[in-house]
């Protein structure tokens, strides 16, 4: 997994993968607004293209012609995509560049990460055809799972609202290993948002019983890690995690949710099970997926 880097002054490059769909256009528009808020210097629109698998591998000459044709089409499409985006932001100081590459989207992003410093990837959750509330686009799953760079997933109906309240969905389990303190510091510095830490409270059988030492210790670790941000802590006994997240986000005017996948099995649950559908579609809030790559 590639690691991401933190620029303590401001973000340099935000990558926006696109397939030229309506969902991708919405994510790019959100990215532009967000770049303005955090004073990012550059937005890089990226498109990866591949040849149809039906082409005959025994005819390499035909494949080369097809490849050139697809490349030309991709370049024309991304130039038009850029022009349409810039038309919505006249006079912007954000540098907007484009890049098209043959191959998979994840492979292309990994190559870009080797060449330039990337601090954030912003992308929609579906592309091309009609939106179905059944699963999140496989490309988004692949990117968020493979890249160490934080991925901000924009639901199809989400519209940019100035980020003033950031919600960290945290289970307090091994907090020192998983909470991305540097990323949170940069987000708070760049957006000046209030940090709200949300946790599902552990049931206590009797009101007079105390928390086990391990639970108390994890809670103390979280407070210690985040004390510089002066966050608000909120707890719920809601048994349904996603329902609790949605209810809290709605009632506290949250503009962005930070989620920290800890392992592959958790990641799959986050992105594939119906609970994620509620988080990504019902709440209509941007979801920042980040792996803690370094302290």
C-alpha positions, 0 to 999 in steps of 0.5 A: 500500500502506498503511503500518503504525505502530509503538507502542513501548510496547504494541500498541493495536488488533489486527484479527481478520477473521472469516467465523464459520467454525471456522478464524476462531474458532480465529484469534480465540482465538489473537489473544486469547491473543496480545493478553494476552501483548503487553498489547494494549489492543483486539481488533476483530472485523471482518466484511465482507459482500457481496450474491450476484451473482445479484440482479437489478440492475434491482430496486434496491428488492429489493436494498436490502431484501436488503442490510438483511437481510444487514446484520442477519444479519451483526450478529447473527452477529458479536455471537454470535461475540464472545460465544462468544469472551469466554466463553472468556476470563472477566474479560479486560481486553482491549477487544473491539469489533465492526464489520461493513461492506458490501464486500470484506474488503480494502476494509473493512480499508483503511477501518479503517486510515484511521480507527484505528491498526492494528498487526496483523491476525490471521486464519485461512487458510481459511473456510467449507467443508472444509479442503483442503491446496491453497491458502491462502484468497484473502482472506488472500492479498488482505489480506497483499498489499494491506495494509502492516499485518503479517498473522499467519496462523494455520493451522487446527490451530495452538493458542496457545503463549506466544511465546518463540522467533521465527524470522526467515526471511531470505535476507540479500539487500538486508537493509537494504531489507527487514528490518522492524527496528521491527516486530522490536523491538516483537515482542521488547519485547512478547513477550521472545522470543528471535530466531532468524535462519535462512538457507539457506547459499550453496554454496561449490565448494571449502572453501578459497574465500572468500565473494564480497564481496557475500555477505559484505557482506549478512551483515554488514548483517544482523548490524549491523541486528539486533545490538541483539536479540542473535539466534542465527544458524543456517544450513542447506545444505538445498536445499529452503527450506520443508523447511529452515524446517520442520526448524529450527522443529521442532527449535528450538521456534519459536512464530512465523515471520516472512516478508518478501515482497519482490516480487509474484512471490515473494509468489505463490510463498510463498502458492500453491506446494506449498512454502507448503502445507508451511509453513502446514499441516505445521509448524502454526506462525503465519506473520507476513507483513510488508512493510517500509513504513518504517524 
